[in-house]
Amino acid sequence: MPLQDRKELAAMQEHKDICFRPIGYFRTPFSSPVGMPIQPAGARGVRGHVELIAEYQDGLKDLDGFSHVFVLYHLHEIGGYKLLTTPFLDVIPHGIFATRSPARPNPIGLSVLRVIGINGCKLELEDVDVLDGTPVLDIKPYVAEFDACDADRFGWFEGNSERAREHRADERFTT
């Protein structure tokens, strides 16, 4: 049911200012969004790391037992959003929630990355498709039994997704 009742909507909007603090920052070879891979599939073999803020270092304990992690991050270089957007892999506008465009109402990025190792506050990663200096919001282990699913529909990505390996970002979503 859509949120149309004014009282209900007003009560929910009391939480409109949701604040997150970075737990660390990406260190990657990408100093500009232009020319970056647009997905981890296009960044195979690219290494980088998350440098955690020292107070969060203990949170890395036992993470090296996992091959992959989800990393959630703030897309800090994005300037605004449109609800209809033409993504990198298509020439037709789509609803923002049917794309992986970085220009979102809440510019939150998500990547599944290979864990290479942990060295102090550094989480060494591979297949990194993230801009250097990007603030990290959270890290979660990837567990196939929980996270893999038998998806059978891929919307407009059908026939387009394989191009993510070679496609690179342009200036359309930069500030």
C-alpha positions, 0 to 999 in steps of 0.5 A: 500500500502506498504511503499516502496517509499524511499522518503515517508519512509525517511520522515516517519522515521524522527519520529523514535525517539518517546519519552514517559515519565511515568505518574506513576508506577505499584506497584504489588505483582510480582517481577519477570516475571517468574511465573506471570499471562500472562493476566488479566484473569489469575490474577482474584482478584490480587490487585495492584495500579498505583502510579501516579507522583504527577503532574498528580494526577488531571488527576484521577478526575472522573475516579472512576466513571468507573468500568474498565480502559485500562492501557498502559505501557512500558514492561521495562524488555523485551530484544529484539524481534523476528518477529516470536515467540512461545507464552505462549499458543502455541507450534507453532511460530506465527507472533509477531502481531498475539500474545500478546507476550511481546517481541515486536518491541515497548514493549508496554503492555495493560491491562483492569483492574477493578478500585477499588478506588482512594486514592490521587495519587494511582489508586487501581486496580484488576486483575493486571497481570503486573510486579512491577515497570513497567512504566505507559504510559497512563490510559483511561476509558473502555466504553463498547459502544466504546470498546466492539465489536462482534468479531467472529474470534480469529485466533490461540487463538481459543481453547487456550485462556481459558488456560490463566487463569492457565498458568504462564509466564516462562523465555523466554521473560526476559532479 
